[in-house]
Amino acid sequence: MGGAPRVNQRLPLALNLGGRRVLVVGAGRVAARKLGPLMRAGACIEVVAPALSAEVEEKLAAGHLIAHRRPFESDDLDGAWLVYALTDSPALNARVAALCEERGIWCLAGGDSQRSPVWSLAHRRRGDQLVAVSGGGNPRRALALLERITSELGWNKK
């Protein structure tokens, strides 16, 4: 705005997904891993993918999500508040992210964290407390930092 330079810094936020439509494009290993936190957050999850992994099939059978077994179509974005583009195709992930950008929809695009407009932070919850950590786009670094922080807090003790 106003000709100001675009700063490439991330702003951490905690999103209330309760009752909000979240679209997950792709249904492989990474998509399956993201479903648990979305379910716990109360999101209304829809998955679009030609085939579903066994983990996604289990969540579908348990009634935790709606699935469409077909390729992604731009109309799938209608009504979505947040989109996860988690296919094994970088080109498709980029296309989904670009369409979301045009429509003003939050989008986490897998496979290229530096270009993705949204990052998922490594996090751990204890009651109403939440610790979330960014590893600068590196999930392994984020998890290592999270382990160190929560260990220091005494949260990792059984």
C-alpha positions as CSV (number, residue, x, y, z in Angstrom):
1,M,0.0,0.0,0.0
2,G,1.1,3.5,-0.7
3,G,4.2,2.3,-2.5
4,A,5.8,0.8,0.6
5,P,8.2,-2.0,-0.2
6,R,6.9,-5.5,0.4
7,V,8.6,-7.0,3.4
8,N,9.1,-10.8,3.4
9,Q,8.5,-11.5,7.0
10,R,6.1,-13.9,8.6
11,L,3.5,-13.0,11.1
12,P,2.6,-15.9,13.5
13,L,-1.2,-16.2,14.1
14,A,-3.4,-18.7,15.9
15,L,-6.4,-19.4,13.7
16,N,-9.9,-20.4,15.0
17,L,-10.9,-23.0,12.4
18,G,-14.0,-24.1,14.3
19,G,-16.8,-24.7,11.7
20,R,-14.7,-23.2,8.9
21,R,-14.4,-25.0,5.6
22,V,-10.8,-26.2,5.0
23,L,-10.0,-27.7,1.6
24,V,-7.1,-30.2,1.3
25,V,-6.0,-30.8,-2.2
26,G,-4.1,-34.1,-2.2
27,A,-4.5,-37.2,0.0
28,G,-1.1,-38.7,0.4
29,R,1.2,-39.0,3.5
30,V,1.7,-35.3,4.1
31,A,-2.0,-34.5,3.7
32,A,-2.9,-37.3,6.1
33,R,-0.4,-35.9,8.7
34,K,-2.1,-32.4,8.5
35,L,-5.6,-33.8,9.0
36,G,-5.3,-34.6,12.7
37,P,-4.6,-31.0,13.8
38,L,-7.3,-29.7,11.5
39,M,-9.8,-32.2,13.0
40,R,-8.8,-31.2,16.6
41,A,-9.3,-27.5,15.6
42,G,-12.9,-28.3,14.6
43,A,-12.4,-27.5,10.9
44,C,-15.0,-28.8,8.3
45,I,-12.5,-30.7,6.1
46,E,-13.0,-31.6,2.5
47,V,-10.3,-33.5,0.6
48,V,-10.0,-33.5,-3.2
49,A,-7.7,-36.1,-4.8
50,P,-7.9,-38.8,-7.5
51,A,-7.0,-41.4,-4.9
52,L,-6.9,-41.5,-1.1
53,S,-4.2,-42.9,1.1
54,A,-5.1,-45.5,3.7
55,E,-4.8,-42.9,6.5
56,V,-7.2,-40.5,4.7
57,E,-9.6,-43.4,4.0
58,E,-9.6,-44.2,7.7
59,K,-10.5,-40.6,8.6
60,L,-13.2,-40.6,5.9
61,A,-14.7,-43.9,7.2
62,A,-14.8,-42.4,10.7
63,G,-16.8,-39.4,9.4
64,H,-14.1,-36.8,10.1
65,L,-14.1,-35.4,6.6
66,I,-15.7,-35.3,3.1
67,A,-13.7,-36.6,0.2
68,H,-14.0,-36.1,-3.6
69,R,-12.1,-38.8,-5.5
70,R,-11.2,-36.8,-8.6
71,P,-8.7,-34.2,-9.8
72,F,-8.8,-30.7,-8.4
73,E,-11.1,-28.2,-10.1
74,S,-11.0,-24.4,-9.5
75,D,-14.6,-24.5,-8.3
76,D,-13.4,-26.6,-5.3
77,L,-12.2,-23.3,-3.8
78,D,-15.7,-21.9,-3.6
79,G,-16.5,-21.3,0.1
80,A,-13.1,-22.4,1.4
81,W,-11.5,-20.3,4.2
82,L,-8.2,-22.1,4.2
83,V,-6.6,-24.4,1.6
84,Y,-3.8,-26.9,1.9
85,A,-2.2,-27.7,-1.5
86,L,-0.4,-30.9,-0.7
87,T,-0.1,-32.9,-3.9
88,D,3.0,-34.6,-5.2
89,S,2.9,-32.1,-8.1
90,P,4.7,-28.8,-7.5
91,A,2.9,-27.3,-10.6
92,L,-0.5,-28.2,-9.2
93,N,0.4,-26.9,-5.7
94,A,1.5,-23.6,-7.3
95,R,-1.6,-23.4,-9.4
96,V,-3.9,-23.9,-6.4
97,A,-1.9,-21.3,-4.4
98,A,-2.2,-18.8,-7.3
99,L,-5.9,-19.3,-7.5
100,C,-6.2,-18.8,-3.8
101,E,-4.2,-15.6,-4.0
102,E,-6.5,-14.3,-6.7
103,R,-9.5,-15.1,-4.4
104,G,-8.0,-13.9,-1.1
105,I,-8.1,-17.4,0.4
106,W,-5.4,-18.5,2.9
107,C,-3.3,-21.2,1.3
108,L,-0.5,-23.5,2.6
109,A,1.3,-24.7,-0.5
110,G,3.4,-27.8,0.1
111,G,6.7,-28.4,-1.5
112,D,8.0,-24.9,-1.6
113,S,7.9,-23.3,1.9
114,Q,9.6,-20.1,0.8
115,R,6.9,-19.4,-1.8
116,S,3.9,-20.6,0.2
117,P,1.9,-17.7,1.6
118,V,1.1,-19.7,4.7
119,W,3.3,-21.9,6.9
120,S,2.1,-24.4,9.5
121,L,4.1,-24.1,12.7
122,A,5.3,-27.0,14.7
123,H,3.2,-26.9,17.9
124,R,2.3,-28.6,21.1
125,R,-0.7,-27.9,23.3
126,R,-1.0,-28.5,27.0
127,G,-4.5,-27.6,28.3
128,D,-5.2,-24.1,27.0
129,Q,-1.5,-23.3,26.5
130,L,0.1,-23.5,23.1
131,V,3.7,-23.4,22.0
132,A,4.3,-22.9,18.3
133,V,7.7,-22.7,16.6
134,S,8.8,-21.8,13.1
135,G,12.0,-23.3,11.7
136,G,12.2,-20.7,8.9
137,G,10.5,-23.1,6.5
138,N,12.4,-26.1,7.7
139,P,10.0,-28.5,9.4
140,R,12.8,-30.7,11.0
141,R,14.4,-27.6,12.5
142,A,11.0,-26.5,13.8
143,L,10.4,-29.9,15.5
144,A,13.9,-29.9,17.1
145,L,13.3,-26.4,18.5
146,L,9.8,-27.4,19.7
147,E,11.3,-30.4,21.5
148,R,13.9,-28.2,23.2
149,I,11.4,-25.6,24.3
150,T,8.8,-28.0,25.6
151,S,11.4,-30.1,27.3
152,E,12.6,-27.0,29.1
153,L,9.0,-26.3,30.2
154,G,8.8,-29.8,31.5
155,W,6.0,-30.7,29.0
156,N,7.8,-33.8,27.7
157,K,7.9,-35.7,31.0
158,K,5.5,-38.6,31.2
